[in-house]
Every structure is written in C-alpha cells, then in structure tokens.
Amino acid sequence: MLHPERLLGNLNRALRELRGAAGVLHHKNLDQTLMPVIRRLLLAEVLSDMHLIAVAGSQGAGKTTLVCSMYDLPRGEGSWLQPNQGRGERLPVLLMEDATLQAPQGYKRVLRPVRDGSPDFDVFDDEVSPEQFQQACQGNDPHTLLPVLKLPRRHFPDEKQGLLLLPGYEQQDAQNRAWQELMRQGLVGAAGYVLVTDRTRAANHQQQVMLHDALANEHRSDPVIVVTKTEAIVDDPQAQAVLVQSVGSTFGLDDVTARQRVFCIAADHPEHAQQALPQLIATLNGMGLVGDEQRNAQLARLETVLGEDLSNALADLELPIVQFLMEYGDSTDGQHIVASYLKRFDTSRDSLRRKYRRNIEAQMQGLAGTARTALAHQLGEKHEGFFNKAKSILDTHSQTQTALEATVKGAWANTDAVTQAFTKAVAPLAASALNLDSLDRSAPVEVVKEGANEGGTAGANTTSINPETAALLARLGYPVADSPEDHGTKVTQEDIDNLVAIFRYSKASDDDKQPEQVRTQSRITANIERSIELLPALGLEYMRVASLVPEMVAIRNGAPIPDADLASSMNTVHENFRKASNAASNIMRGLAVVMAADFLVDGKIDSIPAIASILTGSGGATMGAGAAAPAALALANTVSMAIGVTILVTMVLNEVRRHDRAVSSYAHEALGRIVDRHVVHFNDAFDEVMNHLRERLSGRLRSRFHLDQRLMEQDRLAKALADVKLYQRDLTEAIGRSGQTIGLFAARP
C-alpha cells in the first residue's frame, strides 16, 4: 500500500470504542493512559488527510505573530491567537479556510460521549470563545485533541489546505515530552514547513546551528524561512540582503535559493508586511510532494507511535481489563457458552479476513498494473510538452489539470472492471468456505421449459425451472440442478434451522406463550458451533451476491429498495429458488439468514413472511400489505459502496490536486492513491458486514441465555480491545509492506 495512513481511520474509531467500553473499569488513570496516544493518532490522520504547512520555530520567535499577519487577526487580550515571549501553545493548532465564513471562529476538537451519560464516545468540533480557545491551545483541557481555528477563504484554493501552528521547539525532557512529540510529529508529517526566527536568533549562530541540526534529525530540508522583528531595517534593502544571505548560509542554501526561500517580515510595519506576504504565500502554495527520505521519516514516526506509545497504553490497561472479564455473575454456564459461540465466529471471521485482504490487494494491484501501462502511454501521447508548462496545477480551473484528471480517469479501470476484480477476489474464498467446486461456472445450461419433455430423462445439467432463474443461477455460479459432480455445500438444512433458532428466538417472558411448532423451531442442535462458524462465509457470499445482483439483497442503484418492491422481490426470490438444486437452495436460505439478521432488531423473522418462507422452505407465502417491512437495510450503504466505486476516483483527484505541480508526479500519485482508496474501501466493507453480523449474533445469544448487562459490557470491552490490536497490526503490516526503510529512521526519544 502506497499510503498506509489510509488505515488510521479504522484504528482511531476502534480506540474511541475502547475508550467508551473501558468506562466500566472505573480506572482512575483511563484518560491519562489513552488520551495522549489518541491525540497523536488523530493528528497523524489529520496530517494524512490534509495538505498542511507547518509553522515551526523556537519559543517566542514570532510564529503566532506571522500567522496573525497573514490573516489580519487582532493580537492581544480577547484575540484567537495571542503572541507571547515565553512558552505559548502546547498543542498544535490547525488553521483551515472556509469559504462560508465571514469571520474567524475557534473550535475544540474533543473526544466526549455522544450524549450525556452515553457509553459511546466520538470526536466533535465544539465551538468555543477566544478565552476557551486559548485554554485549549495551552493544553489545559485534557479532553481536547486539537484546537481548530477556521478562517474565511483567503490564501489557499483547496478546502483541505491549511497551516499547522506548532508549539515552540525545545530540547526534550520528561516534563515537555508529550507536546514536544506532537510538535515533532507535526513537523515530520506536514507537506511543507515554514521555519520562523527573528533577527536576534538569526545573529546567534550557535542557536541557528542547533535548529538546523534539529530539522536534519527530522529529515526536513530546503525550508522556507521567515525572519521576524525586522522593523529596524525595513528601509534598508542592503541590510535585508545581508540578513537573508547569512540565514540562508546557516541552513545550507546558496545565494539564489536563499533569495527565493528566506523572507524578512516586519509584522509591526503593516505596509512592509503586506508587500512581503504575497510572495511567501505563493511559495507555500508551490510546495509539493515530499521526498523519499522524509516519507521514510513520516512512516517511521507513525510506526513508533504504534509500536511504543499505543502498545504501552494497551499494556497498562491489560490487567484491569482481564480482571473485569474474569468477573462472572450467577449465570456462569450461559456466559461461557455464549463466549464460546462468539469465539467460534471470531476465529472463522479472522481466518476469512486474512485471505480476503490478500485477495483484494492482489486484484487491485492487478488493475493498477494495467492502469500504469495505460497512463504512461497516455501521458506520452497527450501531454507531451506539458511537463515544463504545468505552472498552475493547484488552480482548479486549469486546463492542464482538467486534461490530466481525464487522463488518470481514462487509465483507471471502469466500474465494471472494479466490480469484476472484487468478485474474483471473493468468489474462491466463498466457494472454499461453502464447499462448492466453483462460484464461476461458465458451462452452458440446458433449460427445459416447464411442462415440456414429460417422461424424458433430464441431463446432469438440465433444469425444469424457468430460463430467467436458470440464467440468474448461472450468473451467481450456483449449480442449477443436483448432479453427481456436485458435492453439496457445507450449509445444510440443520445449519439453517440452528441459525433461524438463534435469530428468531423470543424473549424469555414470551416463551411459554409460543405454539409448540415455534418452540420446536427455536431449538438448536449439537452442531450449533459449526453453524455459527458458517456465518462469516455467508456474510462474504452476501457481499459477492450484492456486487453481482444488487436486487437480490434489496438494493437498487446503490440504495435500498422501497418496501413494496422489496416484498415483490423477496417473493420472486423465494419462488425461483424453490426448484433449484439443494446447494443453491441452502445457500439462498443462508443468505436469507444474513438478510434477516440485517432486517431485524427484535429477532422476529415471522414479521417478514417472504424471508420466513425461504428459511423454512414453505411455499405460498406472500408479503401482505400490512406486513412489517423495513424502510432500509442497515447494510445497504456498506454493500452499495462495493458497487458504486466511481466516486472514489473523484475523491482522490480532489485530494491530490493540492499536492504536486509536476504532470507525471501528479498523475502517478493520483493513480497510487486511487488504488489505496479501493483497497481500504473493500476492506472496510468486509469489516462492516462482519461487525454487523456479530453484533446481531451477540444480542440474540444474550437474550437466549437470559444474560444480563454485565455480559454485554464484558463482550463489548473484549471486542474493543481485540479490534484496536487488529487495526494496530493491519497498519504496522501495511507500513512494512510499503517498502519504506523504517528501521533506519526510528524516532528519537
């Protein structure tokens, strides 16, 4: 994966879930343990998602004053940013432009419950006053992850461009480590940076050398340097030229480069500042993609956060979590049984997940190889002569940019090709898990019209079902009719009965009121664990079917089918598959279990007769006008995402637009990010489907075994911890596979 940071979103969501689930521990140091690493990983995600220019320098050098000058912000009491001569901000401050604003507005990006008393946590941008904003910048609010100052659109053409005002550089020690690490992370992760100094510091050669060495340690080179507090020489061009040459020499810049990258700005002389700032802004807008060495440093620092900071935080929580999980209530047998069933599901899911991710990566890289060849050809054919003329790639109206985006889109696979690649990745896994020879059957099907050929002998691959159903079966790769070559599927009627019994199980208080037939259908067999192990495979098959025939899982054109059409669709599915082979019928019933788990929160499958008919194999059921059909599927968005992938290309082009002005770099960077987007997109779809199934399974099992709130809390906490470790491993492995030389650039203590 070209950009492993794409996986940060999953890890950060899992950490928020862990913070919410861990509230039951009543651990006095919970926030002290988790918040620092949550803050660092959120910053890493922001840095990967935006094109930020870091504003860096030592304490009191004039960083805040420079930013105030750029946006005409007032300084002093009551202002959003207050320059100071001592230690100022302890948290990085994100400055982003918003075309809808008429005046600046500050926010605290905080981690807090979604509502009062809720155990669920999420990240919110809370609007604050200037005084509250200052408190957040100084690190006085332990729940603030990142202060955000939104400003009217002024300097940057893209909404995801902006500045990151960093805390002042200091020699690191135990007292300042937390925020100095944030400063260094921001410096390494930013797309570019401005080093701010002043005339006094510029004259102090020893201090300049120290800053130069610090930047070298973070693998930053070719800085843009702003020298502040130059009011005394605003009318002396020669003195300014000498200062520029001296500062440039300290940072290894030749005279020509120094004149391009070193700026003297007198903030207290507004006329002079407004003359110098446009050239500085133009230089910042011209900053492009980072070099290989800095890219290595970025991933090395992220790897350090994962391997040290996150691992240490999890280790600190491990003992209290284990102790909480070992505290069982009265229903110990039921709790152990449910834990055993969920473990069966988790083991089956994890095994499938590893294979799925490998296959998705391979298929997307296959598309990428074809696309790179096409892109190289089209760049040579369509953009000859553009390489030295692409001066305005950041301009969204640029004809060059428009032509390049069309070229990248043309090189990348179309939606049908991406969908085919997805089904190629999934089909062998589903076939193996369901014990089918193949889910990619291409043999022609001989269709015998209903009522014809009476008394004749049908061939092995001959069916009496209608041609439309036969074509649908063939498209899905299901056996149309039973034959000696088919070994059947792992999904048996016993498995269907077991899963139906779990998902339709009524509440204990209603159990005695149920007819004998319903009570019988709610009983499970000795093979229940095998049935539960099949659920992840059925979930995967659900995704494959959705990509091939969306209408079968109640999706049309990427959206849920309306209730009336859903009723007709489900009845048609039921009628068509009644006469299919045993294997196809059982798989369809398994898919109906997945659909039922999706439809139903209360577990009452009987409320949807068409699904109940498929599950039980009964005939003649229809969905009446008064039936309780769902308005939308909980999984509809997830599965439809697996179909409508075209939008990902547009998202990536908008993202890369701000990164590079060189034609070839722009095009290949865009293509690489498109591949990453698709890989992450399909991987996320798998996790969403499996998480949804597990959540429904866990809820029905708790109800069946009459278990209390305690088990729900234990299961949630155990799963949250497992998810954090899973996504930590995913990201660490992705960094390792990215080809970067991580070990050479380990972050300094």
Buried (B, 14 or more C-beta within 10 A) or exposed (E): BBBBBBBBBBBBBBBBBBBBBBBBBEBEEBBEBBBBBBBBBBBBBBBBBBBBBBBBBBBBBBBBBBBBBBBEBEBEEEBBBBBEEEBBBBBBBBBBBBEEEEEBBBBBBBBBBEEEEEBEBBBBBBEBEBEBBBBBBBBEBEBBBBBBBBBBEEBBBBBBBBBBBBBBBBEBEEEBEBBBBBBBBBBBBBBBBBBBBBBEBBEEEEBBEBBBEBBEBBBBBBBBBBBBBBBEBBEEEEBBBEBBBBBBBBBEBEEEEBBEBBBBBBBBBEEBBEEBBEEBBEBBBEBBBBEEBBBBBBBBBBBBBBBBBBBEBBEBBEEBBEEBBEEBEEBEEBBEBBBEBBEBBBEBBEBBBEBBBEBBBEBBEBBBEEBBEBBBEBBEEEBEEBEEEBEBBBBEEBEBBEBBBEBBBEBBBEEEBBBBBBBBBBBBBBBBBBBBEEBEBEEEBBBBEEEEEEEEEEEEBBBBBBEEBBEBBBEBBBBBBBEEEBEBBBBBEBBBBBBBBBBBBBEEEEEEEEEEEBEEBBEBEEBBBBBBBBBBBBBBBBBBBBBBBBBBBBBBEBBBBEBEBBBEBBBBBBBBBBBBBBBBBBBBBBBBBBBBBBBBEEBBBBBBBBBBBBBBBEEEBBBEEEBEBBEBBBBBBBBBBBBBBEEBBEEBBBBBBBBBBBBBBBBBBBBBBBBBBBBBBBBBBBBBBBBBBBBBBBBBBBBBBEBEEBBBBBBBBBBBBBBBBBBBEBBBBBBEEBEBEBEEBBBEE
